[in-house]
């Protein structure tokens, strides 16, 4: 969680080995989101036609945003507000359909 997010943000572009490791962890994180969204779509837990890949990219980015908010000292209310808005994407996805 935090280690991966901080690595992506802070040191992903400094040393080639760290950059490669950071990119691998970041890609793995996106794949985990995509796998879960595809499973949810398969089991009818997402609206018909929801784009699992787009949702994975969105929530992957939101997890980075949450990490940055935490490091910047955002209030609990601000974090909760971001999560509340992000969760509306699942029930009302505007992303391109089908992946």
trRosetta pair geometry for C-beta under 8 A, 3 or more apart (Angstrom, degrees):
i j d omega theta_ij theta_ji phi_ij phi_ji
1 4 6.4 170 95 30 3 101
1 5 6.6 -16 161 -6 49 111
2 5 5.7 -59 -143 42 31 110
2 6 5.9 27 161 -16 68 110
2 67 6.6 154 -125 -125 63 110
3 6 6.1 -59 -144 40 24 106
3 7 6.2 26 156 -21 62 110
4 7 5.7 -57 -147 36 28 113
4 8 6.4 30 155 -21 64 105
4 22 8.0 142 -159 -138 65 64
4 25 4.7 -150 -136 155 107 131
4 26 7.2 162 174 -73 105 58
4 29 6.3 148 146 -61 148 134
5 8 5.8 -54 -149 33 30 111
5 9 6.3 16 158 -8 65 111
5 63 6.6 -126 -92 138 123 92
5 64 5.9 175 -142 -113 99 59
5 67 3.7 -162 155 -88 147 167
6 9 5.9 -63 -143 45 31 104
6 10 5.3 -1 172 4 71 123
6 67 6.8 -142 -57 179 63 132
6 71 7.8 128 -101 -72 94 138
7 10 6.5 -63 -118 50 19 92
7 11 5.8 -53 -150 53 58 95
7 12 6.4 97 146 -65 66 82
7 18 7.2 -140 -166 -174 100 97
7 21 7.3 -70 168 109 140 101
7 22 5.0 -157 139 -106 101 97
7 25 6.6 43 82 60 136 151
8 12 5.2 25 -151 -55 36 135
8 22 5.3 149 -95 -170 54 106
8 25 7.2 -129 -61 88 98 109
8 26 5.2 105 -105 -79 125 117
8 64 6.6 -84 94 -112 138 114
9 12 7.2 92 13 -5 10 113
9 64 6.8 148 -64 -157 107 100
9 67 6.9 -162 -21 111 142 127
9 68 6.7 164 -112 -79 153 93
11 14 4.9 -52 -158 16 73 125
11 15 7.3 -2 173 20 102 90
11 18 5.1 -57 137 158 105 144
11 22 7.0 -173 91 -64 71 139
12 18 6.7 -144 -119 132 27 91
12 19 5.4 80 172 -119 57 63
12 22 3.7 -150 -116 124 89 164
12 23 7.1 112 -159 -49 109 69
12 26 7.7 30 -118 -32 139 136
13 19 5.6 64 -102 -101 36 113
14 18 5.9 -2 62 68 90 138
14 19 7.2 179 41 -52 46 93
15 18 4.3 75 64 12 94 109
15 19 6.7 -166 83 -13 44 85
16 19 5.5 -54 -144 35 31 114
16 20 6.4 30 158 -19 65 104
17 20 5.9 -53 -150 35 30 110
17 21 6.4 28 153 -15 64 108
18 21 5.6 -55 -145 41 33 111
18 22 6.0 36 155 -22 67 108
19 22 5.7 -55 -145 38 28 113
19 23 6.3 28 156 -19 63 106
20 23 5.8 -54 -147 36 29 111
20 24 6.5 30 154 -19 63 106
21 24 5.8 -55 -150 35 31 112
21 25 6.4 27 155 -14 66 106
22 25 5.9 -57 -147 39 29 107
22 26 6.1 28 156 -19 65 110
23 26 5.7 -56 -143 39 29 112
23 27 6.2 30 157 -19 65 107
24 27 5.9 -56 -147 37 28 109
24 28 6.3 29 154 -20 64 107
25 28 5.6 -53 -147 36 31 113
25 29 6.4 37 152 -24 64 104
26 29 5.6 -50 -151 31 32 115
26 30 6.7 30 151 -16 63 103
26 60 7.7 91 -173 -178 78 124
27 30 5.7 -54 -151 37 35 110
27 31 6.3 35 151 -20 67 106
28 31 5.6 -54 -147 36 33 113
28 32 6.5 37 153 -23 65 102
29 32 5.9 -51 -152 30 30 112
29 33 6.8 30 151 -14 62 103
29 60 5.9 122 121 -132 102 104
29 63 7.3 -130 172 73 131 150
30 33 5.7 -54 -153 37 35 112
30 34 6.2 33 151 -19 68 108
30 56 5.5 91 -170 151 72 110
30 57 6.7 24 -141 -90 115 55
30 60 4.7 0 -96 -88 78 156
31 34 5.5 -54 -144 39 33 112
31 35 6.2 38 156 -23 67 103
31 56 7.8 44 -94 -174 14 146
32 35 5.8 -49 -145 33 29 112
32 36 6.5 26 156 -15 62 106
33 36 6.0 -62 -152 38 29 108
33 37 6.3 22 155 -15 67 109
33 55 7.3 -152 156 115 106 78
33 56 3.7 139 109 -139 107 83
33 57 8.0 175 98 -33 140 26
33 59 5.3 178 -147 79 138 115
33 60 5.4 -129 7 -58 158 91
34 37 5.8 -57 -143 40 31 107
34 38 6.2 32 157 -20 66 107
34 52 5.5 92 -155 143 68 100
34 53 5.8 21 -123 -103 116 54
34 55 7.9 137 -105 75 57 83
34 56 3.7 -16 -69 -72 71 163
35 38 5.9 -57 -148 36 28 110
35 39 6.5 28 153 -18 63 106
36 39 5.7 -54 -149 36 32 111
36 40 6.3 34 152 -20 65 106
37 40 5.4 -50 -145 36 35 114
37 41 6.3 38 154 -21 65 103
37 46 6.8 48 -165 -54 77 152
37 50 7.4 -121 179 124 106 118
37 52 3.8 157 111 -143 110 86
37 53 7.9 -161 83 -40 138 25
37 55 4.7 157 -130 84 155 128
37 56 5.5 -130 13 -56 138 88
38 41 5.7 -51 -147 35 32 112
38 42 6.3 37 152 -22 64 106
38 52 4.4 57 -67 -150 68 169
39 42 5.6 -54 -149 35 32 115
39 43 6.4 12 158 -3 65 112
40 43 6.1 -69 -146 48 28 98
40 45 3.9 -87 -165 74 83 117
40 46 4.9 82 124 -28 104 103
40 52 7.8 153 53 -109 93 105
41 44 7.8 45 -177 -67 29 20
41 45 7.2 -82 -58 54 23 74
41 46 4.6 -38 -88 46 67 124
41 50 5.6 -147 -100 65 110 104
41 52 5.6 -96 -13 -63 138 112
46 50 4.0 -86 150 33 124 154
46 52 7.7 163 35 -81 170 80
46 55 7.7 -91 -130 -47 146 167
46 90 6.7 -101 -119 -167 87 80
46 93 7.4 23 -175 -17 106 137
47 50 5.1 112 64 -50 74 107
47 91 7.2 98 -36 -161 113 34
47 92 7.6 67 -21 -98 151 27
47 93 6.1 -160 47 21 121 104
49 97 3.9 -23 174 -148 108 116
49 98 5.9 -57 -150 -42 69 77
50 55 6.4 23 165 -38 106 135
50 90 7.9 25 -138 -152 149 53
50 93 4.8 102 -125 25 91 158
50 95 7.3 60 -160 59 64 111
50 97 7.4 -53 -79 -130 11 66
51 54 3.8 39 105 21 122 114
51 55 6.2 158 89 -15 65 85
51 93 6.9 -176 27 159 79 141
51 95 4.5 -116 45 117 121 118
51 96 5.4 59 -55 81 156 64
51 97 5.9 -159 -52 -140 96 17
51 98 6.2 -20 -94 47 80 12
51 99 4.7 110 -156 -53 78 96
52 55 5.7 -57 -144 40 30 112
52 56 6.1 35 155 -24 65 106
52 99 5.3 -103 46 18 77 142
53 56 5.6 -53 -148 34 29 113
53 57 6.6 29 153 -17 63 103
53 99 3.9 143 6 -140 110 147
54 57 5.7 -52 -149 35 33 111
54 58 6.3 34 152 -20 65 107
54 93 7.7 116 93 -171 120 121
54 95 3.6 158 118 -173 147 142
54 96 6.1 149 -51 43 152 78
54 99 6.8 -162 -8 -81 82 116
55 58 5.6 -55 -147 37 32 113
55 59 6.2 18 161 -8 68 109
55 89 6.9 157 -124 134 87 116
55 90 7.2 76 -141 -98 129 70
55 93 6.6 -55 -77 -117 107 133
55 95 6.4 -139 -54 15 68 160
56 59 6.3 -60 -140 44 26 99
56 60 5.9 33 157 -24 63 111
57 60 5.7 -55 -144 36 26 115
57 61 6.4 25 156 -16 62 106
58 61 5.9 -62 -156 37 27 108
58 62 6.4 26 149 -20 65 107
58 86 7.5 165 147 -151 105 94
58 89 6.1 -137 133 160 154 165
58 95 7.1 -115 -32 -72 136 133
59 62 5.1 -46 -140 35 40 116
59 63 6.5 47 156 -24 65 96
59 86 7.0 108 -106 177 75 122
59 89 8.0 -163 -61 78 88 140
60 63 6.0 -50 -154 28 30 110
60 64 7.1 29 147 -14 60 102
61 64 5.6 -54 -157 35 39 112
61 65 6.4 41 146 -21 68 104
62 65 5.2 -49 -147 35 38 116
62 66 6.4 43 152 -22 67 100
62 82 7.1 164 -158 158 100 107
62 86 4.9 84 -133 -123 155 146
63 66 5.6 -46 -147 33 34 114
63 67 6.6 38 151 -19 62 102
64 67 5.6 -54 -153 35 34 113
64 68 6.4 32 151 -16 67 105
65 68 5.7 -55 -147 39 33 110
65 69 6.2 36 153 -22 66 105
65 82 6.6 -153 121 -172 123 146
66 69 5.6 -51 -145 35 31 113
66 70 6.4 34 155 -20 63 104
66 79 6.4 75 -138 -143 88 98
66 82 6.7 178 -86 103 81 141
66 83 7.6 52 -95 -68 123 91
67 70 5.8 -54 -151 34 30 112
67 71 6.5 25 155 -14 64 107
68 71 5.8 -57 -147 39 32 109
68 72 6.1 23 156 -14 66 112
69 72 5.8 -65 -145 43 28 106
69 74 3.8 -26 180 7 92 147
69 78 6.5 -158 -166 116 129 114
69 79 5.7 155 121 -90 140 85
69 82 6.8 -147 -45 -3 165 159
70 73 7.9 51 176 -60 28 21
70 74 6.6 -61 -70 36 30 99
70 79 7.2 51 -70 -93 78 132
74 78 4.3 -111 179 83 107 134
74 79 5.6 126 110 -51 120 86
75 78 4.6 101 56 2 80 100
75 79 7.2 -145 96 -1 46 85
76 79 5.7 -55 -150 39 35 112
76 80 6.1 37 151 -20 67 107
77 80 5.6 -54 -145 39 31 112
77 81 6.2 36 154 -24 65 104
78 81 5.6 -51 -148 33 30 114
78 82 6.6 32 153 -19 62 102
79 82 5.8 -53 -152 33 32 111
79 83 6.5 29 152 -15 65 106
80 83 5.7 -57 -148 39 33 110
80 84 6.2 35 153 -23 67 106
81 84 5.7 -52 -145 35 30 113
81 85 6.4 26 158 -14 64 106
82 85 6.0 -59 -149 39 29 106
82 86 6.1 28 154 -19 65 110
83 86 5.7 -56 -143 39 30 112
83 87 6.3 32 158 -24 65 106
84 87 6.0 -56 -150 31 27 111
84 88 7.3 36 150 -29 58 97
85 88 5.9 -46 -164 15 38 115
86 89 6.0 -39 -175 8 47 116
87 90 5.8 -38 -169 18 55 113
87 91 7.5 32 147 -1 73 101
88 91 6.1 -66 -155 47 45 99
88 92 5.7 -21 166 39 81 108
89 92 7.0 -86 -129 68 21 65
89 93 5.7 53 174 -102 67 67
89 94 7.6 -84 -135 17 78 79
89 95 7.6 54 -171 -24 106 106
90 93 6.8 6 -131 -58 17 94
